[in-house]
Amino acid sequence: MTSDHRVLVITSVPDQIGPILTNRFPDLPIRVEDDADKVATVLDEFRPSVVFAIGGEPYPKNRFPDLLAYPSVRWLSNGGAGVEHIGTWDPAEKTVTNAAGVNAPFLAQFTIAAHMSANIGMPRYARQQQARQWERHEWPPLTDRKFCVVGLGSIGRLVAQHAKYFGMRTVGTRSTARPTDHVDEVFASKDLLKALDGAEFVSVHCASTPETAGMIDDAAFDAMADGVIFLNAARGAVVDEDALRRALDSGKIGTAILDVFRTEPLPRDNPLWDYENVIVTPHMADSISGWEVNLTRAFGDNLARWIAGDPLASLVDPARGY
């Protein structure tokens, strides 16, 4: 093992994360930091060639470009799928990977459970319980109903697989239309409105890029079936929130499950809090117990490839943004 591999890990749970890597790579210089205010000093003192960072706590996402720009850093491993906070880089000089797919099975479980709960009417029953009201409602079965997945990446494909298990008619979008397991019809991203046409369930799982910003707009909502169950677990920027509220006000949306927003935390005065048919969750769709451990183990696998000179998994193309 050569001495030029030096790894800085930025995490809020150093006691959980550190031993995973130090035990696996006992001869590798590894520094684990949980204080954002010390990161600049650590960069100067330790001069890492590799940085693995999970955005949010303790290190804010808007400071990730500082990590990538530091002269000694050759590879930034982003502990999450989205990389829109990293900025731009020259792939000939810097390498960026993400954690796409690591916790995809759990986000897909959240997604399908949320859709099914909304279809059964659980939010309404929760309100009835608060009112001590005993009233039964019929709910429509899932078989043959149209389920549209916007973004057939690692998460979206698993969501489609779950929907197909219930006998739903699955459609979806990806950058180019090509056959995809568990999806009856695949559309290119440019044909989003065709994919959404008449969809009774819409699940958004695409990357946040300049091309996807605000693409779920008035026209997109108009294309969906009346009473659609709409879920966004991608990024808030993908959805035009003004159009979303118009679709809620008109009754176009039956239930909206929103895990991500343009501004997070969602401001207390945001009108979305006030809709009875909106379920707000705090960007937690894949926040399973031990999620940081899963990300770290995946990073460890990639670190072994880096040391061996093998191709990295989850390499991000800066031109595409994922």
Steps between C-alpha positions, in 0.01 A plus 500: 500500500649831398524796733331744262155366596375715788131492588293765676156392617248765604208359696274573796542145632879448517477218753287296261683590180865516596553137610342365181776660295794481739440128560474431129798718404732484804804634312321789334518853648138580585370808681139515621359844574162597645558874549432710191696790643816289508481368145701783343782449750491124451528544124813710545658268759399161363488578126270213403491353154151357563206655682184311595233737626134466585329833442283672756629429849766589587616638165257718301454415136584851383859446616560187292657700215773598748583135554520422131707810427764426762829433313584164658154350449480274197175317581189626679259226601160657561300317765172536316356468151454866405808701404341830401663664805854416388517741208713439192830321457740373237482119498856489370614662824246392760286192555153510654290202598163481670308245702231431243333168563647432844178566689275469193317188629386687809393814317304280263330335799406842638368604161278203434370498858411870473318448171309204635409680823364795306303270269336324793419836657708480815542881528120537503465227762761674714287817489188298580674346799580844637132587464391162650307441180416146386446510125598241242617588148557278200845505343588407143718195437837547337485251216536651151524858625766722344807568712752745354858514628677823406865400497578132456830501686591254773213619721243540226558152362442347843184706545375371163582145606291538816211655306513218248469249783153641566405457136521868411564632150842659528648773283803716558754743366875490462749701297445278196214258451620143528358173633503491880409211727157526666400801285235446234584813302805725522508857369792730442519789746392742226173307473406549864146614425434183302617291794283696744189483283220357713730376775315436826825468696807716433828444680791740442853362540713684244822689561497875553667658196446818300290291259268365771454826694129578524406236244199384705302809403140587414514301177637198684225509764236553230617181328445288811170336587256692716554406864857388437715381788820698456829436681827690480801337665757642257581868553274796562636690201350245261146613586356845434346562843262765365368249247479240775281727712279579200455127442410454866257792498324372188458149639722353230716337768327253728795462735851644483783338695788746513837406648706777336451873448670796338578639845585257780395491774162592356424850635223510759304748290507286185138429393576134435479434874131588495360258242315202645597289200872578521736281702821684588801292600836662587727361226512165677390247237819294531586589860504143623686401814870480415477677167838666560652155553363382165650801325835449670523135405425590140770768516740239641436278200573790269808597699638150446449549126672840515804355674518212254465732203173342392202691356280659763134428549246784490726734306325831434509661157510877558341563162192298595493583871471137612 
